[in-house]
């Protein structure tokens, strides 16, 4: 699986996933470590776990793509501003119940 390509092609799904765990909305700040840990959690949920170092590389590359497209605005070396509206999706990717069981 190409993690970066998956994030790019499923950007709305990923940001809706991230929004449930972090305060994320248009014009909010996005921190590098939040993105990194969200990527790790997202792929772990999809049963494609990655280690810390791999998530760091993917987060860096994904952020670069989002900056290049104008969807994130760089504030400093570890902070960006969200420059797009995160729309709620009607269909969720997967949810985990209180017992840790994945529901689709």
N, C-alpha and C positions, 0 to 999 in steps of 0.2 A: 504494500500500500504506500502510495506517495502521500505522506501526511500533509505537506504544504498544498498540493493540488486539491486534496480533499477539503481543506479549510477554505481555500479560495472558491471552490465551486459550491460549498455549503456554508457560505459566510453568514447568511441570515439565521440558519439553524444554530450555528456555533454561537453567534452573539445573543440569541435568545437563551441558549443554555447558560452562557456566561452571565447574562442579566439576572438570572435567578439566584446567582451566588454572590454577585458583586453589585454595588451601586453603579449602574451603567445606563447612561441615557445620552441624548444629543447634547453636546457641549460639556460633558463631564470629562474629568481627567481619567486617563487609563495608564496604569503603572505597569512597567515591564514584568515584574514578578506576578502580578495578578493575571496577566496574559499567559505567562509561562505555566502557572499552576492550573489555570482554566483549561489550557491545551492538554495538560497531563490528565486532568479529570475527565475531560471530554472523550479522549481516546481510551482511557481505562473503561469508561462506561460502554464504549463500543467494542470492548474486548480486544483492543489493540494497544495495550499499554506501552509506554516508553519511559526511559530513564530521565533523570533530571537534566543531564547534559544534552540529550537529544531534544528535549522540550525547549531548552534554552536556544538551541540553534533554530528550531522551527519557529519559535516565537519571534526571534530576530528577523528571520526571512519573511514571515507573515506581516509583521509590522512594517517592514520596508516596502512590501507590495501595497499595503494600505496607505502609507505615506505617499508613495509614487502616484497613486490614484486619487489622492486628495481626501481620502476618507478619514485619515488621521492627520493631525497637525502636530509637528514635533515642538514640544515646549523645552525639554532638556534631554539629556542622554538616557533618561529612564522614565520620562513622562510624555504622554501625548494627549491631545484633546480629540474627543470623538466628534467628527464633522459630518455625521449622517444620523438620520432617525432610525432607531432600532424598533422595527415594527413587530408586534406580537404575531407569532404564527399560530394558526388554528390547530395544526397538527404538531404534536411534540415528537421528538425523536424517540426517547425512551424515558421512563421515569422509574425511580427507585422508591419502593415503599419503605415504611419505617423499619422493616426487618432486613433491609438491604437487598431485597429481591427485585430484579429488573423486570419491569412491566413494559410491554410494547403496545 
